[in-house]
């Protein structure tokens, strides 16, 4: 089930859903929204979710889609914005209604097979669409909490094994500064998992240079965020540079990462 995150002043949370608003929105969208989705929306009308990792298989590869928030139902916001949002990212299909995503991907109600929608994953970079779940309930049950160990488990065994005679730092540094994106990501994970014996400053300094790279950005942001919320020793200048970068990027993803991290720090929530 959906676990809503009680973030103060959540910009994606809409006023409590009323029957009048629901009827108007469904009429404008030309569909009946699924009951399991509405059950979640009547608890909280959209906004940030606590469980935000969605394990998927895409193009034959295991991956994780980051689902920060789910759209609610409002006369002018939420699902009603779906058509314009999808059109902006090059998706023209009246039978798809997006309820989550960052632009590079969307999760959508897919009405291609009838009045009861399935859940589709839309990759706007490759223009590919694939049905992942038969219902919103299946989708919500698949969501899990962010866990850096999950990234470690996805790292191929030959890379995570320390070669004989090599130190952890040597191996992590070699991968982190590789020219190959996949190796760079593996290096970041290995270094993060070894933070009890490796210092965080060099790792974060390198990850900050990835923040404008679409291939590396999400991993860089997630790892730096984990370093900060787990209270790993970090130079104050790097701490400030991370937040300055999120402000400079000025998009929904960066804003959510900033607000989430500050909420954890301001409320002294301990993350183990």
PAPA-617355 format. One record per residue (C-alpha): residue number from 1; x, y, z. Coordinates in pm, whole numbers. Example, Ala and Ser with C-alpha at 12.3 -4.5 7.8 and 13.67 -1.06 7.14 Angstrom:
PAPA-617355
ATOM   nr       x       y       z
ATOM    1    1230    -450     780
ATOM    2    1367    -106     714
end
This chain:
PAPA-617355
ATOM   nr       x       y       z
ATOM    1       0       0       0
ATOM    2     103     361     -46
ATOM    3     274     513     257
ATOM    4     253     889     236
ATOM    5     541    1104     358
ATOM    6     415    1376     593
ATOM    7     650    1642     455
ATOM    8     540    1991     566
ATOM    9     418    2216     282
ATOM   10     436    1933      30
ATOM   11     372    2116    -303
ATOM   12     225    1802    -460
ATOM   13     -35    1735    -190
ATOM   14    -380    1864    -291
ATOM   15    -687    1943     -77
ATOM   16    -896    1646      35
ATOM   17   -1077    1487    -259
ATOM   18   -1451    1550    -288
ATOM   19   -1704    1365    -502
ATOM   20   -1772    1678    -707
ATOM   21   -1405    1723    -795
ATOM   22   -1368    1354    -876
ATOM   23   -1669    1359   -1110
ATOM   24   -1543    1669   -1290
ATOM   25   -1190    1534   -1335
ATOM   26   -1305    1194   -1457
ATOM   27   -1537    1365   -1707
ATOM   28   -1255    1583   -1838
ATOM   29   -1015    1289   -1862
ATOM   30   -1283    1066   -2016
ATOM   31   -1211     771   -1784
ATOM   32   -1311     617   -1453
ATOM   33   -1011     619   -1222
ATOM   34    -926     283   -1060
ATOM   35   -1074     214    -718
ATOM   36    -742     111    -559
ATOM   37    -584     442    -664
ATOM   38    -879     639    -525
ATOM   39    -856     452    -194
ATOM   40    -499     580    -154
ATOM   41    -588     930    -273
ATOM   42    -873     961     -23
ATOM   43    -619     905     256
ATOM   44    -399    1184     118
ATOM   45    -462    1356    -212
ATOM   46    -122    1306    -372
ATOM   47     226    1406    -261
ATOM   48     554    1256    -151
ATOM   49     566     885     -71
ATOM   50     777     709     191
ATOM   51     855     401     -18
ATOM   52    1000     541    -338
ATOM   53    1214     268    -496
ATOM   54    1042      71    -773
ATOM   55    1245    -234    -888
ATOM   56    1180    -292   -1258
ATOM   57    1321    -488   -1548
ATOM   58    1380    -260   -1844
ATOM   59    1537    -366   -2172
ATOM   60    1634    -693   -2006
ATOM   61    1825    -522   -1726
ATOM   62    1738    -490   -1356
ATOM   63    1686    -127   -1266
ATOM   64    1523      96   -1006
ATOM   65    1280     376   -1090
ATOM   66    1269     653    -830
ATOM   67     906     738    -750
ATOM   68     918    1050    -533
ATOM   69     552    1144    -541
ATOM   70     216    1042    -682
ATOM   71     -24    1284    -847
ATOM   72    -353    1356    -677
ATOM   73    -690    1459    -818
ATOM   74    -770    1829    -846
ATOM   75    -954    2061   -1081
ATOM   76    -635    2229   -1197
ATOM   77    -349    2015   -1061
ATOM   78    -252    1651   -1037
ATOM   79    -379    1406   -1297
ATOM   80    -554    1684   -1486
ATOM   81    -209    1812   -1588
ATOM   82    -115    1475   -1736
ATOM   83    -198    1545   -2099
ATOM   84       2    1868   -2113
ATOM   85     292    1707   -1927
ATOM   86     309    1404   -2156
ATOM   87     276    1623   -2465
ATOM   88     564    1839   -2342
ATOM   89     781    1525   -2330
ATOM   90     668    1400   -2672
ATOM   91     401    1148   -2570
ATOM   92      72    1191   -2759
ATOM   93    -177     930   -2642
ATOM   94    -517    1001   -2486
ATOM   95    -525     654   -2331
ATOM   96    -225     720   -2107
ATOM   97    -263     926   -1788
ATOM   98      62     988   -1601
ATOM   99      57     980   -1220
ATOM  100     431     978   -1142
ATOM  101     766    1045   -1309
ATOM  102    1031    1308   -1369
ATOM  103     999    1368   -1743
ATOM  104    1264    1119   -1850
ATOM  105    1018     851   -1745
ATOM  106     654     835   -1641
ATOM  107     431     581   -1474
ATOM  108      83     599   -1620
ATOM  109    -263     449   -1612
ATOM  110    -285     263   -1944
ATOM  111    -639     237   -2081
ATOM  112    -546      68   -2409
ATOM  113    -713    -261   -2311
ATOM  114   -1034    -125   -2163
ATOM  115   -1195      68   -1879
ATOM  116    -975     -87   -1609
ATOM  117    -623      47   -1657
ATOM  118    -294    -132   -1623
ATOM  119      22      48   -1509
ATOM  120     267     136   -1784
ATOM  121     626     261   -1773
ATOM  122     708     527   -2035
ATOM  123    1071     599   -2124
ATOM  124    1060     936   -2300
ATOM  125    1427     917   -2400
ATOM  126    1378     597   -2603
ATOM  127    1002     652   -2665
ATOM  128     934     299   -2539
ATOM  129     627     201   -2336
ATOM  130     586    -122   -2140
ATOM  131     310    -248   -1911
ATOM  132     462    -337   -1573
ATOM  133     162    -409   -1351
ATOM  134    -198    -518   -1391
ATOM  135    -323    -274   -1128
ATOM  136    -232      23    -910
ATOM  137    -235    -212    -609
ATOM  138      35    -429    -766
ATOM  139     241    -118    -835
ATOM  140     205      14    -479
ATOM  141     296    -324    -329
ATOM  142     616    -327    -536
ATOM  143     739       4    -392
ATOM  144    1010     -30    -132
ATOM  145    1228     201      75
ATOM  146    1552     348     -50
ATOM  147    1832     114      47
ATOM  148    2186     160     -80
ATOM  149    2242    -211     -17
ATOM  150    2007    -274    -307
ATOM  151    2246     -92    -537
ATOM  152    2530    -301    -401
ATOM  153    2337    -619    -472
ATOM  154    2293    -505    -832
ATOM  155    2670    -464    -875
ATOM  156    2818    -753   -1076
ATOM  157    3020    -992    -859
ATOM  158    3345    -967   -1060
ATOM  159    3356    -594    -988
ATOM  160    3264    -604    -619
ATOM  161    3524    -869    -536
ATOM  162    3848    -714    -422
ATOM  163    4136    -836    -635
ATOM  164    4419    -998    -442
ATOM  165    4676    -740    -335
ATOM  166    4442    -446    -396
ATOM  167    4305    -231    -116
ATOM  168    3944    -123    -100
ATOM  169    4042     235    -174
ATOM  170    4252     143    -478
ATOM  171    3969     -59    -631
ATOM  172    3699     198    -556
ATOM  173    3913     485    -687
ATOM  174    4001     301   -1009
ATOM  175    3632     248   -1084
ATOM  176    3515     589    -966
ATOM  177    3748     770   -1207
ATOM  178    3695     529   -1496
ATOM  179    3580     658   -1836
ATOM  180    3302     397   -1842
ATOM  181    2973     515   -1682
ATOM  182    2890     166   -1554
ATOM  183    3225     135   -1378
ATOM  184    3193     485   -1234
ATOM  185    2857     391   -1080
ATOM  186    3004      68    -940
ATOM  187    3292     266    -791
ATOM  188    3052     507    -617
ATOM  189    2861     217    -461
ATOM  190    3177      35    -347
ATOM  191    3318     355    -196
ATOM  192    2990     436     -19
ATOM  193    2965      86     126
ATOM  194    3319     124     257
ATOM  195    3272     462     427
ATOM  196    3353     315     767
ATOM  197    3711     282     646
ATOM  198    3716     540     362
ATOM  199    3658     911     405
ATOM  200    3365    1074     225
ATOM  201    3520    1400     102
ATOM  202    3692    1262    -208
ATOM  203    3386    1057    -301
ATOM  204    3147    1352    -272
ATOM  205    3388    1589    -449
ATOM  206    3390    1357    -751
ATOM  207    3013    1294    -740
ATOM  208    2944    1667    -750
ATOM  209    3104    1672   -1097
ATOM  210    2842    1419   -1211
ATOM  211    2541    1629   -1122
ATOM  212    2490    1762   -1477
ATOM  213    2529    1421   -1641
ATOM  214    2190    1257   -1704
ATOM  215    2343     908   -1689
ATOM  216    2519     961   -1355
ATOM  217    2307    1227   -1189
ATOM  218    2057    1014    -996
ATOM  219    2324     789    -846
ATOM  220    2541    1090    -756
ATOM  221    2248    1268    -590
ATOM  222    2132     957    -402
ATOM  223    2478     869    -273
ATOM  224    2557    1225    -156
ATOM  225    2215    1243       9
ATOM  226    2283     914     191
ATOM  227    2624    1041     306
ATOM  228    2460    1350     453
ATOM  229    2156    1193     618
ATOM  230    2369     914     768
ATOM  231    2585    1188     925
ATOM  232    2910    1071     769
ATOM  233    3196    1320     831
ATOM  234    3191    1563     539
ATOM  235    3363    1894     467
ATOM  236    3116    2182     514
ATOM  237    3206    2331     175
ATOM  238    3104    2006       1
ATOM  239    2786    1992     208
ATOM  240    2695    2345      93
ATOM  241    2801    2277    -267
ATOM  242    2553    1989    -288
ATOM  243    2260    2207    -187
ATOM  244    2377    2493    -411
ATOM  245    2383    2250    -704
ATOM  246    2028    2132    -631
ATOM  247    1913    2494    -621
ATOM  248    2091    2573    -948
ATOM  249    1931    2281   -1130
ATOM  250    1590    2415   -1024
ATOM  251    1374    2119   -1129
ATOM  252    1120    1901    -949
ATOM  253    1366    1617    -885
ATOM  254    1630    1847    -732
ATOM  255    1371    2034    -526
ATOM  256    1238    1710    -382
ATOM  257    1588    1585    -294
ATOM  258    1662    1916    -120
ATOM  259    1336    1927      75
ATOM  260    1360    1562     177
ATOM  261    1718    1594     301
ATOM  262    1647    1914     493
ATOM  263    1339    1761     650
ATOM  264    1545    1467     779
ATOM  265    1817    1696     914
ATOM  266    1584    1961    1062
ATOM  267    1382    1697    1245
ATOM  268    1693    1505    1351
ATOM  269    1564    1182    1199
ATOM  270    1827     914    1241
ATOM  271    1891     703     930
ATOM  272    2087     385     982
end
